[in-house]
Amino acid sequence: MFLVTPAIVLSTCLFVTGLIGLLTRRNLLLVVLSLQLMFGAGVLAFVAFDQAWLMTDVTRPRTGAVFGLVASLVAAGQLALGLALVFVLARARRSLDIEALDELKW
């Protein structure tokens, strides 16, 4: 039997860890990875709530699990694009420090 409480606690811990990493890190690579950690925590919460709802109504389709799968595929594409941008900016500016990246400002 699947309990929803440990999965939601784990999801919350992962999200808070990603949020702390997002707000405290100055390295662009770590910021992208923190965003991915937060996104993964949200997907875990969707799948956990889907499993809890499945235990109450067995006849319904597994929409949360399908959404989690699609969201994971989107996250993989987002991570690939984000890392490509990080590497291009790092090669051009020779730094991954967020404060040194002023090209994106008006």
C-alpha positions in Angstrom: 0.0 0.0 0.0 1.3 3.4 -0.9 1.1 6.2 1.7 0.8 9.7 0.4 2.3 11.4 3.4 5.9 10.3 3.0 5.9 11.1 -0.7 4.5 14.6 -0.1 7.0 15.2 2.8 9.8 14.1 0.4 8.4 16.3 -2.3 8.2 19.3 0.0 11.8 18.7 1.2 13.1 18.5 -2.4 11.2 21.7 -3.3 12.5 23.6 -0.3 16.0 22.4 -1.0 15.7 23.6 -4.6 14.3 26.9 -3.5 17.1 27.5 -1.1 19.6 26.6 -3.8 17.9 29.0 -6.2 17.9 31.9 -3.8 21.4 31.4 -2.3 23.6 30.2 -5.2 25.5 32.6 -7.5 26.7 29.9 -9.9 24.4 29.7 -13.0 24.8 25.9 -13.3 23.6 25.3 -9.7 20.7 27.7 -10.3 19.6 25.6 -13.3 19.9 22.4 -11.3 18.0 23.9 -8.4 15.2 24.7 -10.8 15.1 21.2 -12.1 15.0 19.9 -8.5 12.0 22.0 -7.8 10.3 20.8 -11.0 11.0 17.2 -10.1 9.4 17.8 -6.6 6.3 19.0 -8.3 6.1 16.0 -10.5 6.6 13.7 -7.5 3.7 15.4 -5.8 1.4 14.9 -8.8 2.2 11.2 -8.9 1.8 10.8 -5.2 -1.6 12.5 -5.2 -2.6 10.4 -8.2 -1.7 7.2 -6.4 -3.7 8.4 -3.3 -6.7 9.2 -5.5 -6.4 5.8 -7.2 -6.7 4.1 -3.9 -10.1 5.7 -3.4 -11.5 5.2 -7.0 -10.0 2.3 -8.8 -12.1 2.7 -12.0 -10.6 6.1 -13.0 -7.7 6.5 -15.5 -4.2 7.2 -14.3 -4.1 10.8 -15.4 -1.6 12.0 -12.7 0.9 9.4 -13.7 0.6 10.2 -17.3 1.0 13.9 -16.5 4.1 13.1 -14.4 5.6 11.2 -17.4 4.9 14.1 -19.8 6.2 16.6 -17.3 9.4 14.6 -16.8 9.9 14.6 -20.6 9.4 18.3 -20.7 11.8 18.7 -17.8 14.5 16.7 -19.7 14.2 19.0 -22.7 14.2 22.1 -20.4 17.4 20.8 -18.7 19.1 20.2 -22.0 18.2 23.7 -23.3 19.2 25.3 -20.0 22.5 23.6 -19.8 23.3 24.5 -23.4 22.6 28.1 -22.6 24.8 27.9 -19.5 27.7 26.5 -21.4 27.3 29.1 -24.2 27.3 31.9 -21.7 30.2 30.4 -19.7 32.2 30.1 -22.9 31.5 33.6 -24.0 31.9 35.3 -20.6 34.4 32.9 -19.0 32.4 33.0 -15.8 29.3 31.3 -14.3 28.7 34.0 -11.8 25.2 35.4 -12.1 26.3 38.9 -11.2 28.8 39.0 -14.0 26.1 38.2 -16.6 24.8 41.7 -17.6 24.2 40.9 -21.3 20.5 40.0 -20.6 19.6 43.4 -19.1 18.2 46.2 -21.2 
